[in-house]
Amino acid sequence: MERIKLTLTFAIMISLIGGVLYWISTKAEKDKSDRMSQVAESYKYSKGIIVKISSYKGHSIKVKYRIRDMNYEYTGGWDYNPKNIGVGDSISFKYATTNPSLIITEVEDGF
């Protein structure tokens, strides 16, 4: 009986963890899709400065930029880096004219 309880508890925990990971993954994909769609509707190009870039356990990038006298910071992923850009380098991006906090950097597939 004790073994059945333990097995059932373990199965429930694995299911919950799997469900949470699935939810996080689908939410991240939906957020990326929404960002890409909004930028594609109406965009302009600009440049920012890379303040952090990482390729450990995934690819992440942090960019600071200024649009219409407002400072912004973007943190997201990157897919490729053909110019081997790093921290302190300038990076091009497209931003949504309706919401400049939404950008697609030159190191993302959607650029």
C-alpha positions in Angstrom: 0.0 0.0 0.0 2.8 2.4 0.9 4.5 1.7 -2.4 1.4 2.5 -4.3 1.0 5.9 -2.4 4.7 6.7 -3.2 4.3 5.8 -6.9 1.1 7.8 -7.2 2.6 10.8 -5.4 5.7 10.6 -7.7 3.5 10.4 -10.8 1.4 13.4 -9.7 4.5 15.5 -9.0 6.0 14.6 -12.4 2.7 15.5 -14.1 2.5 18.8 -12.3 6.1 19.7 -13.2 5.6 18.6 -16.8 2.4 20.7 -17.0 4.1 23.8 -15.6 7.0 23.5 -18.0 4.6 23.0 -21.0 2.6 26.1 -19.9 5.8 28.2 -19.6 7.0 27.0 -23.0 3.7 27.7 -24.8 3.4 31.1 -23.1 6.9 32.1 -24.2 6.1 31.0 -27.8 2.9 33.0 -27.8 4.6 36.1 -26.4 7.3 35.9 -29.1 4.7 35.4 -31.8 2.7 38.4 -30.6 5.9 40.6 -30.4 6.9 39.6 -34.0 3.3 40.3 -35.3 3.2 43.8 -33.7 6.6 44.7 -35.0 5.7 43.4 -38.5 2.5 45.6 -38.6 4.4 48.9 -38.5 8.1 49.3 -37.7 11.2 51.5 -37.9 14.9 50.7 -37.6 17.2 51.9 -34.8 20.3 51.0 -32.9 21.0 50.1 -29.3 23.9 49.0 -27.1 24.4 45.5 -25.9 24.8 45.5 -22.1 24.8 41.7 -21.6 25.1 38.7 -23.9 25.2 35.1 -22.8 25.4 31.7 -24.5 25.5 29.6 -21.4 22.4 27.3 -21.1 20.6 29.1 -24.0 21.2 32.4 -25.7 20.2 35.6 -24.1 20.9 39.3 -24.8 20.1 42.5 -23.0 20.0 45.8 -25.1 19.5 49.4 -24.0 18.2 51.9 -26.5 16.4 55.2 -26.7 13.3 56.1 -28.8 11.6 59.5 -28.8 13.4 60.7 -25.6 12.4 57.5 -23.7 15.0 54.9 -22.5 14.1 51.2 -23.0 15.7 47.9 -22.1 15.1 44.7 -24.0 16.0 41.2 -22.7 15.4 38.3 -25.0 17.0 35.5 -27.0 19.3 35.3 -30.0 19.4 32.7 -32.7 22.8 33.5 -34.4 25.7 35.9 -34.2 27.5 36.1 -37.5 29.2 39.4 -36.7 30.4 38.0 -33.4 29.0 41.1 -31.5 29.4 41.3 -27.8 28.9 43.6 -24.8 29.4 47.3 -25.6 28.8 46.8 -29.3 26.0 48.5 -31.3 23.2 46.4 -32.5 20.5 47.1 -35.1 16.8 46.3 -34.4 13.3 46.9 -35.7 10.8 48.3 -33.3 7.0 48.6 -33.3 6.1 52.2 -34.0 3.0 51.7 -31.8 5.0 50.3 -28.9 8.8 50.9 -29.0 9.3 48.4 -26.1 8.7 45.6 -28.7 11.8 45.0 -30.8 13.4 42.3 -33.0 17.2 42.5 -32.9 19.5 41.7 -35.8 20.5 38.4 -34.2 17.0 37.0 -34.2 15.4 35.0 -37.0 12.5 37.5 -37.4 14.8 40.4 -38.3 
